[in-house]
């Protein structure tokens, strides 16, 4: 089987598209570049399909290497038969390869090994042939200095048979199917831990049982977390009788004395070898699926968060609220640089409200502030109300912004490099302000796991999580495009073809030589070669560039095509841009080249209509219910405005303006069945909710969107 066949079987994508995509990947083209600028070669595959091809190509390589390793190991043992070699060569199933290799795998000395050393393997073979009715007599022939009596001989033979059964491909495959269809997951509390305070959050699983294939991903991860923290024991099992029946039907072909001993070996093999192994396999497989579901939910949330509506290049006054330590205030210019910072104390215990109002009003005027950004942490609501009482002499929009991860950023190396002369409190306030201006540019500086939109993020496979989240950030950055002259090193590092080291080189070049005036200037950056330029150029934007196409998503390799289009219409390039009347006159087929086909040309025409258009919506002000400031202000039946601030597989969490977010269970999102929460709500969506239940002691709020 070729890699193209292997991928085609799993994705149902045309072979030609797979071949071309693999070729582009082999040429070190990035996924965003391939998806955006090589549509004609891939057959218009999107980033998801290209990423799947990339993963399956990697998986194919791993399987090939594993087969080579297995064949080499068995050959070194002089045990490789033509039949076994053919089975291994033809298999592309890692589980099957594992089963084929099991008899030859290096392991600790087993009961069967000991029995073989005592010369009992021939007896085991005779019993397995099931042709004798006098097993005791047979066993008497195998007594020696190491085998004292017939019972010892038969026990040794059964140990060997049990190992054969464990290595039987048919039995393992059918038991695996049984576990996949009918396994039950059971949790039991560890009695010595039952009364511990930390254990109570897992009380639901003190005595729990359900079919494993119906267990939602979040519940399985919760059970496994409870086990990792030693509060419960988790087991996966099937009906023993059904499992033994599968094994007996596979090997017992008679009703004689041999069959009885084989039945004993079957029971031993299942209890001692097969059940523990396949139970663990099944649980691990379920865990991998649950991990993937949680990772997908996290990635979806992260994408929505990164693509949240930006306010744009405005002068912003940002506030990190607080009581005793005061509210940290910073004024930022259009580029997000600090104009001024100080601390005000409008709340208890100082209550310097009047002085704080005068100071804010003065800063708004002197720094020409256009919007105010307030962090949603401690004292957020009080600070918002305080700001709204100030009589400004201009219209100011006031936004409440999520500050999740701001403290992580403020203490990070990136923040220290950006603001070496300011402390963590000032840096945190800057982050709150910049998040309003451009969420994407600011949030890429923070480890996604610190942003607070995950589900059991510390329990899932960390390598897969990091890979998925990195790909999500890369996709978001490249779908928006970045300003080459203002982008931070963190933001630049996610641009197609650039990476961390190259991003540093670009920032250093910019500092030494001033602003870029052309995309071509990128080639002057040390160590940025032709390939990196090809991958990166179209994802960066240069405002007021010499060539107007440098501020668009048109790739430099297509500039000549656009220039020819303009020339054919008797226009200059800048006169063609955004000129709908003229663009509509263009016949795309006329400009197809060997490298750029009809799909590429159509994309160019779309971009010319709205060059450099930011795909994100504009930021909108949201107002919570002014009468609700703490959980004590809620009552059942109350209808409130809220913002979706986290999405999980089992529902979404909604910020209603207090410290505790409320849960809208998936069953409460709308009338009728909902299979995917993201079909109904998105992160940062403004919603109306009704309070169903309030548990003040546990700080839990149940909400519904069915009003």
PyMOL commands that set and color helices and strands:
alter all, ss='L'
color gray80, all
select helices_A, chain A and resi 3-11+15-26+31-37+39-42+47-76+82-90+94-104+111-117+121-129+135-140+150-166+169-182+191-193+197-205+212-214+217-228+240-251+257-306+353-366+380-388+406-410+413-418+424-437+439-443+448-450+462-480+489-492+499-513+519-524+530-539+548-551+556-568+573-576+580-583+588-591+598-609+631-633+666-668+677-679
alter helices_A, ss='H'
color red, helices_A
select strands_A, chain A and resi 184-189+207-211+232-237+316-320+327-332+338-344+371-375+397-401+482-483+540-541+639-648+651-655+662-665+686-695+700-704
alter strands_A, ss='S'
color yellow, strands_A
deselect
rebuild
show_as cartoon
